[in-house]
Each structure stands twice: as C-alpha cells, then as structure tokens.
Amino acid sequence: MAPRANWKGFLRLSLVTCPVALFPATSESEKISFNQLNRQTGHRIKYVKVDADTGDEVPNEDIVKGYELEKGQYIEVSKEELEEIALESTRTIEIDEFVARSDIDPRYLIRPYYIRPDGKVGHDAFAVIRETIREMDKVAIGRVVLTNREHIIALEPMDKGLVGTLLRYPYEVRSEQDYFDEIQDVKVTKDMLDLARHIVNQKAGRFTPEKFEDHYETALIELINEKRAGKVIRPKDRPKGENVVDLMEALRRSVGKAAGKSAGTEAAPAKPDKPARKPKKAAAGQKEMLMPIAGKKAAKETSAKKQASGARRKSA
C-alpha cells in the first residue's frame, strides 16, 4: 500500500493539464532511532519550552516568532502577518523550461518525490507530458508551492510515472572557493596516473544499490540484540592506520591487490580486520535496555544471519 500523498494538485505544460499526486520517494523510518532516558529512573526525557531569562514554562499560545536583529533584540512577526505574505498555493506544478540533465549541478538536488496521476482521469494528459520529456531526453523545470514556500522542481520520467526532485536556490549553495583555495597544486606524474587508471579499470562495475549494506545500522541492531540477551559488551581493539610514505609503491601494491582479487586470490598482504567500533563504557547503575525492534526489516535479516552464524560456531 502506497503512503499518503504529500501534495495533490495539477501538472501543467502550457495548456495541457492533469491532476497529480506527489509522494516521498525515500524513507528513513526503517532506521534504528533512540529515545533519551533518565539514567536513574529509566523514564523518557520530556522537553518543555521555557523563558530563557525567567525559566518559567511558556504555553504554546504565548509563543510567537521573532527575527533577531542583534543580540537580544528581535522583531516580532505574528502568524497573521506571515499568512498575509505566504504564497497562495495554486496547487499546480508549472513547467517553465526544459534543460539537459548534465546542466543541473548535483549540489542543487534536495530530495526526490514520485509523481503519478491522481484518480482515474488525466492519465492521457499525464502520458503526453511524461513521454514528451522522455523523447526530448530533457529534464522539465517547474515550480511548486509546498508549506507556503515556492520550490523549484526538476521532473524526469521513471517507468510509468515521474520523479520530481526539489532543487535549492543559489543562495543556499556555498561557494567551493571557500574550501578549495588552500589545496596545493600538485604535479601528478604520468606513471602515477597510469597505475591509478589500471586500478580503476580493475574495479569498474555498475552502480547496484542492492549490494550496499549499511554496516552501522547492522551493528546497531546486533548491539541491541546482544544487550537484550544480557551479553556483556566489551570494547574491541582498533587496528592502527598506516601513513602513506611512498605513493608510487602504494599504487603498485594496490594494483597487485586488485589483480589478486579479480583472480580469486590475494596477491598483496591481507587487509587488516575492519576497524571495530569502540562502544561507550556502561555507566554505573545503567540498566539493560530491552528495546523491541519489531518492524525493522533489517532486524529480521540480521537475526537470521546471527542464527546461522551461531549454528556454524556450534558445529565447529
């Protein structure tokens, strides 16, 4: 079952209009999340809004917005004043222009949404807009009002629908010059480039998101399951890092290691064990947290892996 639409309105290309719904294309709800607790009681921490000077709790009806002009001086802005200047939502994504995908700087990308026809009508018009974008091999740039703010949105075809990605405004993107000016100009020799290219060619592949694992999320689930089982968590030794002294030698060893892997053998010295995460020491009197993690997809997979691993250890 698809989640609820974040936005419903119309998609318009000149005089062609169709009703559409906009859905978030990503989700972080499956990630492990934590609550803050009182170590002494085990109760959750509750946050209250208080006056910074008096310390008294302030009810919601007495809280207003203010813009700080200088330290301690604010211009108060009422809810009614904000509503007066808020952009009136036309409930329409207006397509203004078409650009090449390569023209969009990745720094401007914010987050993606799925867009599909809303209801039984408008599928024909939606298909016309979608296939026009696809045939032209362009990205449609439009405007959409979300939460009283106008956003730039880039539309691209995906399967039978569209993906709309919100874009940042120029004032939201920092200049790279502030960070890159101090990088030294280094002359890279042809030999180094040749070795590096060889490594790249040996590691060439296709981007397949399914093969990537969130190792930290997996480690969190394992940690919680171990604590639920009452196991003592002991810190692990971290391998020491190595400083690269001879860059050419490091490149040569990398080439040999990559070649060994592609041949199914390890030509170079074995890699050190993956750096172990050093857990925080348990505070005195801290109780075991028996946190249910039902509903986590990764938890089921990890549990199955742990059971299989346990069985192998027993048989050994």
DRENDO-1510 file (C-alpha; in Angstrom, 1 decimal, always signed):
<recs>
REC; n; res; u; v; w
REC; 1; MET; +0.0; +0.0; +0.0 .
REC; 2; ALA; +1.4; +3.3; -1.1 .
REC; 3; PRO; +1.9; +6.0; +1.6 .
REC; 4; ARG; -0.3; +9.1; +1.7 .
REC; 5; ALA; +0.4; +11.8; -0.8 .
REC; 6; ASN; +2.4; +14.8; +0.5 .
REC; 7; TRP; +0.7; +17.0; -2.1 .
REC; 8; LYS; -2.1; +16.9; -4.6 .
REC; 9; GLY; -2.7; +19.3; -7.4 .
REC; 10; PHE; -2.2; +19.7; -11.1 .
REC; 11; LEU; +0.7; +19.3; -13.5 .
REC; 12; ARG; +0.7; +21.8; -16.4 .
REC; 13; LEU; +2.6; +22.0; -19.6 .
REC; 14; SER; +1.3; +25.1; -21.5 .
REC; 15; LEU; -2.5; +24.2; -22.0 .
REC; 16; VAL; -2.1; +20.5; -21.1 .
REC; 17; THR; -3.1; +19.9; -17.5 .
REC; 18; CYS; -3.7; +16.8; -15.4 .
REC; 19; PRO; -4.4; +16.1; -11.7 .
REC; 20; VAL; -1.4; +14.5; -10.0 .
REC; 21; ALA; -0.3; +13.3; -6.5 .
REC; 22; LEU; +3.2; +13.7; -5.1 .
REC; 23; PHE; +4.7; +11.1; -2.8 .
REC; 24; PRO; +8.1; +10.9; -0.9 .
REC; 25; ALA; +10.5; +8.7; -2.9 .
REC; 26; THR; +12.7; +8.0; +0.1 .
REC; 27; SER; +12.2; +7.0; +3.8 .
REC; 28; GLU; +14.3; +6.7; +6.9 .
REC; 29; SER; +11.6; +5.1; +9.0 .
REC; 30; GLU; +13.3; +1.8; +9.0 .
REC; 31; LYS; +16.5; +3.1; +10.6 .
REC; 32; ILE; +17.1; +2.5; +14.3 .
REC; 33; SER; +16.2; +5.5; +16.4 .
REC; 34; PHE; +16.8; +6.2; +20.1 .
REC; 35; ASN; +15.0; +8.0; +22.9 .
REC; 36; GLN; +16.7; +9.9; +25.6 .
REC; 37; LEU; +16.2; +8.4; +29.1 .
REC; 38; ASN; +16.8; +9.4; +32.7 .
REC; 39; ARG; +19.6; +7.0; +33.7 .
REC; 40; GLN; +18.3; +6.9; +37.3 .
REC; 41; THR; +14.7; +6.1; +36.6 .
REC; 42; GLY; +14.7; +4.7; +33.0 .
REC; 43; HIS; +12.0; +7.2; +32.1 .
REC; 44; ARG; +11.9; +9.2; +28.9 .
REC; 45; ILE; +13.1; +12.7; +28.8 .
REC; 46; LYS; +10.5; +15.4; +28.2 .
REC; 47; TYR; +11.3; +18.7; +26.7 .
REC; 48; VAL; +9.4; +21.9; +27.7 .
REC; 49; LYS; +9.6; +25.4; +26.3 .
REC; 50; VAL; +10.7; +27.9; +28.9 .
REC; 51; ASP; +11.5; +31.6; +29.1 .
REC; 52; ALA; +15.3; +31.9; +28.7 .
REC; 53; ASP; +15.5; +34.6; +31.4 .
REC; 54; THR; +12.9; +33.6; +34.0 .
REC; 55; GLY; +13.0; +29.8; +33.4 .
REC; 56; ASP; +9.2; +29.7; +33.5 .
REC; 57; GLU; +7.3; +27.3; +31.1 .
REC; 58; VAL; +5.6; +29.2; +28.3 .
REC; 59; PRO; +2.3; +27.9; +26.9 .
REC; 60; ASN; +2.0; +27.5; +23.1 .
REC; 61; GLU; -0.5; +30.3; +22.7 .
REC; 62; ASP; +2.0; +32.8; +24.1 .
REC; 63; ILE; +4.9; +31.7; +21.8 .
REC; 64; VAL; +5.4; +33.9; +18.7 .
REC; 65; LYS; +8.1; +34.1; +16.0 .
REC; 66; GLY; +10.9; +36.7; +16.1 .
REC; 67; TYR; +13.8; +37.7; +13.9 .
REC; 68; GLU; +16.9; +38.6; +15.8 .
REC; 69; LEU; +18.3; +42.0; +14.6 .
REC; 70; GLU; +21.2; +41.9; +17.0 .
REC; 71; LYS; +22.0; +40.2; +20.3 .
REC; 72; GLY; +18.8; +40.3; +22.4 .
REC; 73; GLN; +16.8; +42.5; +20.0 .
REC; 74; TYR; +14.0; +40.9; +18.0 .
REC; 75; ILE; +11.4; +41.9; +15.5 .
REC; 76; GLU; +8.2; +40.1; +16.4 .
REC; 77; VAL; +6.3; +38.6; +13.4 .
REC; 78; SER; +2.7; +37.4; +14.0 .
REC; 79; LYS; +1.1; +34.3; +12.5 .
REC; 80; GLU; -1.4; +36.6; +10.7 .
REC; 81; GLU; +1.5; +38.7; +9.1 .
REC; 82; LEU; +3.1; +35.5; +7.8 .
REC; 83; GLU; -0.1; +34.3; +6.3 .
REC; 84; GLU; -0.5; +37.6; +4.6 .
REC; 85; ILE; +2.8; +37.3; +2.7 .
REC; 86; ALA; +2.6; +33.5; +2.2 .
REC; 87; LEU; +2.4; +32.4; -1.4 .
REC; 88; GLU; -1.0; +31.3; -2.3 .
REC; 89; SER; -0.9; +27.7; -3.4 .
REC; 90; THR; -2.2; +27.4; -6.9 .
REC; 91; ARG; -2.0; +23.6; -6.4 .
REC; 92; THR; -0.2; +23.5; -9.8 .
REC; 93; ILE; +3.3; +22.4; -10.9 .
REC; 94; GLU; +4.0; +24.8; -13.7 .
REC; 95; ILE; +6.6; +23.6; -16.2 .
REC; 96; ASP; +8.7; +26.6; -17.2 .
REC; 97; GLU; +11.6; +25.2; -19.3 .
REC; 98; PHE; +13.5; +22.1; -20.3 .
REC; 99; VAL; +17.2; +21.6; -19.7 .
REC; 100; ALA; +19.8; +18.9; -20.1 .
REC; 101; ARG; +20.3; +16.6; -17.1 .
REC; 102; SER; +24.0; +17.5; -17.2 .
REC; 103; ASP; +23.2; +21.1; -16.7 .
REC; 104; ILE; +21.9; +20.5; -13.1 .
REC; 105; ASP; +24.7; +20.8; -10.5 .
REC; 106; PRO; +24.3; +17.9; -8.0 .
REC; 107; ARG; +24.7; +20.4; -5.2 .
REC; 108; TYR; +21.3; +21.8; -6.0 .
REC; 109; LEU; +19.5; +18.5; -5.5 .
REC; 110; ILE; +17.5; +18.2; -2.3 .
REC; 111; ARG; +15.1; +15.2; -2.2 .
REC; 112; PRO; +13.1; +13.2; -4.7 .
REC; 113; TYR; +9.3; +12.6; -5.0 .
REC; 114; TYR; +7.2; +10.2; -7.1 .
REC; 115; ILE; +4.5; +11.8; -9.2 .
REC; 116; ARG; +1.6; +9.9; -10.6 .
REC; 117; PRO; -1.9; +10.8; -11.9 .
REC; 118; ASP; -4.4; +11.4; -9.2 .
REC; 119; GLY; -7.6; +9.5; -9.7 .
REC; 120; LYS; -9.0; +7.9; -12.9 .
REC; 121; VAL; -8.9; +11.0; -15.1 .
REC; 122; GLY; -5.9; +12.7; -16.6 .
REC; 123; HIS; -3.9; +9.6; -17.4 .
REC; 124; ASP; -3.8; +10.6; -21.1 .
REC; 125; ALA; -2.5; +14.1; -20.4 .
REC; 126; PHE; +0.0; +12.7; -17.9 .
REC; 127; ALA; +1.3; +10.3; -20.5 .
REC; 128; VAL; +1.7; +13.0; -23.1 .
REC; 129; ILE; +3.8; +15.2; -20.7 .
REC; 130; ARG; +5.8; +12.2; -19.5 .
REC; 131; GLU; +6.6; +10.9; -23.0 .
REC; 132; THR; +7.4; +14.3; -24.3 .
REC; 133; ILE; +10.1; +14.7; -21.6 .
REC; 134; ARG; +11.3; +11.2; -22.3 .
REC; 135; GLU; +11.5; +11.7; -26.1 .
REC; 136; MET; +13.3; +15.0; -25.8 .
REC; 137; ASP; +15.8; +13.4; -23.3 .
REC; 138; LYS; +15.4; +16.6; -21.1 .
REC; 139; VAL; +14.6; +17.5; -17.6 .
REC; 140; ALA; +11.5; +19.6; -17.1 .
REC; 141; ILE; +12.0; +22.5; -14.6 .
REC; 142; GLY; +8.9; +23.7; -12.8 .
REC; 143; ARG; +7.6; +25.5; -9.7 .
REC; 144; VAL; +5.6; +24.0; -6.9 .
REC; 145; VAL; +4.3; +25.6; -3.6 .
REC; 146; LEU; +4.9; +23.3; -0.5 .
REC; 147; THR; +4.2; +24.5; +3.0 .
REC; 148; ASN; +3.8; +28.1; +1.9 .
REC; 149; ARG; +7.1; +28.3; +0.1 .
REC; 150; GLU; +7.8; +28.1; -3.6 .
REC; 151; HIS; +10.2; +25.4; -4.6 .
REC; 152; ILE; +12.0; +24.6; -7.9 .
REC; 153; ILE; +11.3; +21.1; -9.0 .
REC; 154; ALA; +13.1; +19.0; -11.7 .
REC; 155; LEU; +10.9; +16.4; -13.4 .
REC; 156; GLU; +12.2; +13.2; -15.1 .
REC; 157; PRO; +10.3; +10.2; -16.4 .
REC; 158; MET; +10.7; +6.9; -14.5 .
REC; 159; ASP; +8.8; +3.8; -15.7 .
REC; 160; LYS; +5.1; +4.8; -16.0 .
REC; 161; GLY; +5.5; +7.8; -13.7 .
REC; 162; LEU; +7.7; +10.9; -13.0 .
REC; 163; VAL; +10.3; +11.6; -10.4 .
REC; 164; GLY; +10.3; +15.2; -9.2 .
REC; 165; THR; +13.4; +16.4; -7.3 .
REC; 166; LEU; +13.3; +19.6; -5.3 .
REC; 167; LEU; +16.2; +22.0; -6.1 .
REC; 168; ARG; +18.0; +24.5; -3.9 .
REC; 169; TYR; +18.1; +28.2; -4.7 .
REC; 170; PRO; +21.6; +29.7; -5.4 .
REC; 171; TYR; +21.8; +31.5; -2.0 .
REC; 172; GLU; +21.5; +28.0; -0.3 .
REC; 173; VAL; +24.7; +26.7; -2.1 .
REC; 174; ARG; +28.1; +27.6; -0.6 .
REC; 175; SER; +30.9; +28.5; -2.9 .
REC; 176; GLU; +33.6; +25.8; -3.3 .
REC; 177; GLN; +36.3; +28.5; -3.4 .
REC; 178; ASP; +35.9; +29.0; +0.4 .
REC; 179; TYR; +37.1; +25.4; +0.8 .
REC; 180; PHE; +39.3; +24.5; -2.2 .
REC; 181; ASP; +41.6; +27.6; -2.4 .
REC; 182; GLU; +44.1; +26.2; +0.1 .
REC; 183; ILE; +44.5; +22.9; -1.7 .
REC; 184; GLN; +48.1; +22.7; -3.0 .
REC; 185; ASP; +48.8; +22.5; -6.7 .
REC; 186; VAL; +50.4; +19.1; -7.2 .
REC; 187; LYS; +52.0; +17.8; -10.3 .
REC; 188; VAL; +50.8; +14.2; -10.9 .
REC; 189; THR; +53.2; +12.2; -13.0 .
REC; 190; LYS; +52.1; +10.0; -15.9 .
REC; 191; ASP; +53.3; +6.8; -14.2 .
REC; 192; MET; +51.1; +7.6; -11.2 .
REC; 193; LEU; +48.1; +8.3; -13.5 .
REC; 194; ASP; +48.7; +5.1; -15.4 .
REC; 195; LEU; +48.7; +3.0; -12.2 .
REC; 196; ALA; +45.7; +4.7; -10.9 .
REC; 197; ARG; +43.8; +4.2; -14.2 .
REC; 198; HIS; +44.7; +0.5; -14.0 .
REC; 199; ILE; +43.2; +0.2; -10.5 .
REC; 200; VAL; +40.0; +2.0; -11.7 .
REC; 201; ASN; +39.7; -0.4; -14.7 .
REC; 202; GLN; +40.1; -3.4; -12.4 .
REC; 203; LYS; +37.4; -2.1; -10.1 .
REC; 204; ALA; +35.0; -1.0; -12.8 .
REC; 205; GLY; +31.4; -2.1; -12.3 .
REC; 206; ARG; +27.8; -0.9; -12.4 .
REC; 207; PHE; +26.0; +1.1; -9.7 .
REC; 208; THR; +23.8; -1.5; -7.9 .
REC; 209; PRO; +22.4; -0.1; -4.7 .
REC; 210; GLU; +21.2; -3.5; -3.6 .
REC; 211; LYS; +24.7; -4.7; -3.0 .
REC; 212; PHE; +25.5; -1.9; -0.4 .
REC; 213; GLU; +24.9; -2.6; +3.2 .
REC; 214; ASP; +24.5; -0.1; +6.0 .
REC; 215; HIS; +27.1; -1.6; +8.3 .
REC; 216; TYR; +26.5; +0.9; +11.1 .
REC; 217; GLU; +22.7; +0.1; +11.1 .
REC; 218; THR; +23.5; -3.6; +11.1 .
REC; 219; ALA; +25.9; -3.1; +14.0 .
REC; 220; LEU; +23.3; -1.1; +15.9 .
REC; 221; ILE; +20.8; -4.0; +15.6 .
REC; 222; GLU; +23.4; -6.5; +16.7 .
REC; 223; LEU; +24.3; -4.3; +19.7 .
REC; 224; ILE; +20.7; -4.0; +20.8 .
REC; 225; ASN; +20.0; -7.8; +20.3 .
REC; 226; GLU; +23.1; -8.6; +22.4 .
REC; 227; LYS; +22.1; -6.3; +25.1 .
REC; 228; ARG; +18.5; -7.8; +25.1 .
REC; 229; ALA; +20.2; -11.2; +25.5 .
REC; 230; GLY; +22.1; -9.9; +28.5 .
REC; 231; LYS; +25.5; -10.2; +26.9 .
REC; 232; VAL; +28.4; -8.2; +28.3 .
REC; 233; ILE; +29.6; -5.7; +25.7 .
REC; 234; ARG; +33.4; -5.5; +25.6 .
REC; 235; PRO; +35.4; -2.9; +23.7 .
REC; 236; LYS; +37.4; -4.2; +20.7 .
REC; 237; ASP; +40.9; -3.3; +19.7 .
REC; 238; ARG; +41.2; -0.9; +16.8 .
REC; 239; PRO; +43.8; -1.6; +14.1 .
REC; 240; LYS; +46.3; +1.2; +13.7 .
REC; 241; GLY; +46.2; +3.2; +10.4 .
REC; 242; GLU; +49.2; +3.4; +8.2 .
REC; 243; ASN; +50.7; +6.6; +6.8 .
REC; 244; VAL; +51.4; +6.5; +3.1 .
REC; 245; VAL; +55.1; +7.4; +2.6 .
REC; 246; ASP; +55.8; +6.2; -0.9 .
REC; 247; LEU; +52.8; +7.0; -3.1 .
REC; 248; MET; +54.2; +5.1; -6.1 .
REC; 249; GLU; +54.8; +2.0; -4.0 .
REC; 250; ALA; +51.3; +2.2; -2.6 .
REC; 251; LEU; +49.8; +2.4; -6.1 .
REC; 252; ARG; +51.8; -0.6; -7.2 .
REC; 253; ARG; +50.7; -2.6; -4.2 .
REC; 254; SER; +47.1; -1.5; -4.9 .
REC; 255; VAL; +47.3; -2.8; -8.5 .
REC; 256; GLY; +48.6; -6.1; -7.3 .
REC; 257; LYS; +45.9; -6.4; -4.7 .
REC; 258; ALA; +43.2; -5.6; -7.1 .
REC; 259; ALA; +44.6; -8.1; -9.6 .
REC; 260; GLY; +44.7; -10.8; -7.0 .
REC; 261; LYS; +41.1; -10.2; -6.0 .
REC; 262; SER; +39.9; -10.4; -9.6 .
REC; 263; ALA; +41.8; -13.7; -10.0 .
REC; 264; GLY; +40.2; -15.1; -6.8 .
REC; 265; THR; +43.5; -14.9; -4.8 .
REC; 266; GLU; +45.1; -12.3; -2.6 .
REC; 267; ALA; +48.3; -11.2; -4.2 .
REC; 268; ALA; +49.1; -8.5; -1.7 .
REC; 269; PRO; +49.3; -8.8; +2.1 .
REC; 270; ALA; +46.0; -9.4; +3.7 .
REC; 271; LYS; +43.9; -6.4; +4.7 .
REC; 272; PRO; +43.6; -5.8; +8.4 .
REC; 273; ASP; +40.4; -6.5; +10.0 .
REC; 274; LYS; +37.6; -4.0; +9.6 .
REC; 275; PRO; +38.0; -1.2; +12.2 .
REC; 276; ALA; +36.0; -2.1; +15.2 .
REC; 277; ARG; +33.6; +0.4; +16.8 .
REC; 278; LYS; +34.5; +1.2; +20.3 .
REC; 279; PRO; +31.3; +1.3; +22.3 .
REC; 280; LYS; +30.9; +3.7; +25.2 .
REC; 281; LYS; +31.5; +2.3; +28.6 .
REC; 282; ALA; +28.3; +1.4; +30.5 .
REC; 283; ALA; +27.7; +3.9; +33.3 .
REC; 284; ALA; +27.4; +2.6; +36.8 .
REC; 285; GLY; +23.9; +1.5; +37.6 .
REC; 286; GLN; +22.8; +1.6; +34.0 .
REC; 287; LYS; +20.1; -1.0; +33.3 .
REC; 288; GLU; +20.0; -3.3; +30.3 .
REC; 289; MET; +17.7; -1.7; +27.7 .
REC; 290; LEU; +15.4; -4.4; +26.4 .
REC; 291; MET; +14.2; -2.4; +23.4 .
REC; 292; PRO; +11.8; -4.2; +21.0 .
REC; 293; ILE; +12.8; -3.5; +17.4 .
REC; 294; ALA; +9.9; -5.1; +15.7 .
REC; 295; GLY; +9.1; -3.8; +12.3 .
REC; 296; LYS; +12.7; -3.2; +11.3 .
REC; 297; LYS; +13.3; -5.1; +8.0 .
REC; 298; ALA; +17.0; -5.3; +8.6 .
REC; 299; ALA; +16.4; -6.8; +12.1 .
REC; 300; LYS; +14.8; -9.9; +10.6 .
REC; 301; GLU; +17.6; -10.4; +8.1 .
REC; 302; THR; +20.3; -9.8; +10.8 .
REC; 303; SER; +18.5; -12.2; +13.2 .
REC; 304; ALA; +18.6; -14.9; +10.6 .
REC; 305; LYS; +22.3; -14.2; +9.8 .
REC; 306; LYS; +23.1; -14.4; +13.6 .
REC; 307; GLN; +21.3; -17.7; +14.0 .
REC; 308; ALA; +23.1; -19.2; +11.0 .
REC; 309; SER; +26.4; -17.9; +12.3 .
REC; 310; GLY; +25.7; -19.3; +15.8 .
REC; 311; ALA; +24.9; -22.7; +14.3 .
REC; 312; ARG; +28.2; -22.7; +12.4 .
REC; 313; ARG; +30.1; -21.9; +15.6 .
REC; 314; LYS; +28.4; -24.7; +17.5 .
REC; 315; SER; +29.1; -27.2; +14.7 .
REC; 316; ALA; +32.7; -26.1; +14.7 .
</recs>
